[in-house]
Amino acid sequence: MARLNQNGPSNAYANWLIYSGRGCNGLFLFFPSTSFAYQMEIHKSENPADETVVSSATNKARKEWSSTEFSHGGGPKESESPENQLCFYEEPMGDPEFVRLAQLILDPIFKHAREEKTL
């Protein structure tokens, strides 16, 4: 049986599988485009805990989550999906679980990409 690299992208996939399974019993605050935009902005920063970095990341995520009069083409935004409209009355970026899952699932991928210099 193949062993997983505990720090590699396969670990991120394993985390996603574990936590998405929990979504069957409750809300799963991971949204591919919105979470990616948030975590990418955090990952690019030298100081990810800085308030301005977090604010910028939240704004990037908000642009992915919600449509505007200028967001034509590219398909509907994640806030427009019927399932998300049913489950989420407010945008998820203010929930600490959104931040935690974005980091848990995407950070290993970004770290691996940085090592491979593909981002």
C-alpha positions, 0 to 999 in steps of 0.5 A: 500500500502506498504511503501518503506524504504527510506534507504533500498535496495528497495530504490536502486531498485526504483532509478534504475527504475527511472534512467533506464527509462531515458535510453530510451531517452539517455545513461544510464551509469550503467553497472551491473558488472563494476558499482558493481566492482567500488562501492564495492571498494569504499564502502570497503574503510575508506576514499572513496574520497581518490585519491588512493581509487578512482584510485583502484576502477577505475582499478577494474571497468576497469577489469570488463569492458574490456577483456584481454588475461587472461580473459577467461571463465565467458562470455563476458565482458560488453565492448564486448556487441554489444549495448555497442560497438555501444553506447560507444566508450570509457570506461565509468569510466571517466564519472562523471555520471557513478560514480554518478549512481553506488553510487546512485543505489548500495550504499544503497544495500552495506549499508544494507548489512553492517548492515546485515553483509553479505558483 
